[in-house]
Amino acid sequence: MTLEITLDTRTTRAAESLRGLCTGGVHLPGDAGYDAARTPWNVSVDQRPAAVAVPHSAAEVAAVVRAAVAAGLRVAPQSTGHNAAPLAAAGLDDVVLVRLSEMTGVRIDPESRQARVVGGTLWRDVVAAAAEHGLAALHGSSHDVAVAGYTLGGGLSWYARQHGLAAGMLTAVELVTADGELVRADADHHPDLFWALRGGGGNLGVVTALEFGLLPVTDVYGGMLLWDREHAPEVLATWARWTRDLPDSVSTSIRVMSFPPLPELPPFLSGRQLVVVDGAVLESDERAVEILAPLRALSPEMDTFARMPAAGLVDIHMDPPGPTPAVSDHAMVASLTDEAVSALLSEVGPGSSTSLLFAELRHLGGALGRPRPDSALSHLAGDYALFCVAVAATPEMAAQGLADAEAVTAAMRPWSNEARFLNFSEGPVDTSTAYDTASWQRLQQVRAAVDPAGVFAANHPVR
């Protein structure tokens, strides 16, 4: 016990040395602002770092990293904390959590079709800024996810089957490395580090700015189709067959969803069990109508697919609009046979008593399945990504939700592979499973070169 107290005291004294380095403050346990500063977007995660630093500039980030290293502490960057659970599970007793929420900003260069984004910026701000110039980014399905964490983990968008992962659009990254220096990595400067940042996760430094390419897209044919869950067997089977021969221009997901009876939900969602297909078709209206015909033949009760502003895609998935307590599980599905559909329905279909908010399949393939050697995450190994989420407002709900999520991934195991997509892996996993063998070995080498002492902690560590 005496040793534990001594170590705790030593850590506290080390963290104290960081005070005054950040405009947004450095918060230690016991400080009035500590709990608010440490709380991630997934509010079910109880992360308790040695200190929370809230910098307002790259210079302040560099000062924090240098001071942390001098004090014998590690550093973990975090923008929103959507995927905070594996970081917290690894232990943060000797970690300074660098929250980047105050470091935001977007600059669009319409001529080069490039965006420059400050490290803590959310996708909603990038989408809006790009739309003003008739451009679109490879954003995800949630408007309040931070650009940095999403992109460093790969980034799966509604354009993905045609254009690949968002990480592949990166043209430059500015980050503070383990020696406290601000470095710019691109194809000509620190090329190995730049390669690793394209899908290699948050292990390599604190990203203070990103630059990436944009698409000349002003509008798309997108939306959703909705049925009552009683139609899940027919809809799931049809969607599975439909996805097998789609052109790369079509990116969709299907979810079996259960909504609680809450007054803040619209009537078509509140208290209902549903099947929802949503996504985007990067084709003409006539061609999109032809492609969607097999699904529309199933008479959805709601059909919002139409020509829409590209900026509207960030909202079609109906993700929670603010911080939410949640647990989840994930798997990569290699094939979606009739037997696989039946196995999924046995867990979440009509008559099931699952506590899940949703069980989702994202259609992969296309450009996502074609390896590209210029990125650490060269491709996604699987035709579908399975993602199961439950609300975890209490410990009991969390336990039941995780059990139900794991039951779904277990039921789908015969059709799954051993790979993972780290953006969807919200629990501790073997990070190497996200990469092919050669890419993983190279990523390990880059990590060892830029952070030999293991200064940086990440939700999915590279060791």
Buried (B, 14 or more C-beta within 10 A) or exposed (E): EEEEEEEEEEBBEBBEBBBEBBEBBBBBBEBEBBEEBBBBBBBBBEBBBBBBBBBBBBEBBBBBBBBBBEBEBBBBBBBBBBBBBBBBEBEBEBBBBBBBBBBBEBEBEEEEBBBBBBBBBBBBBBBEBBBEBBBBBBBBBBBBBBBBBBBBBBBBBBBBBBBBBBBBBBBBBBBBBBBBEBBBBBEEEBEBBBBBBBBBBBBBBBBBBBBBBBBEBEBBBBBBBBBBBBBBBEBBBBBBEBBEEBEBBBBBBBBBBBBEEEEEBEEEBEEBBBBBBBBBBBBEEEBBBEBBEEBEEBEBEEBBBEEBBBBBBBBBBBBBEEBBBBBBBBBBBBBBEEEBBBBBBEBBBBEBEBBBBBBBBBBBBBBBBEEBEEBBBBBBBBBBBBBBBBBBBEEEBBBBBBBBBBBBBBBBEEBBBEBBBBBBBBBBBEBBBBBBEEBBEBBBEBBEEBBEEBBBBBBBBBE
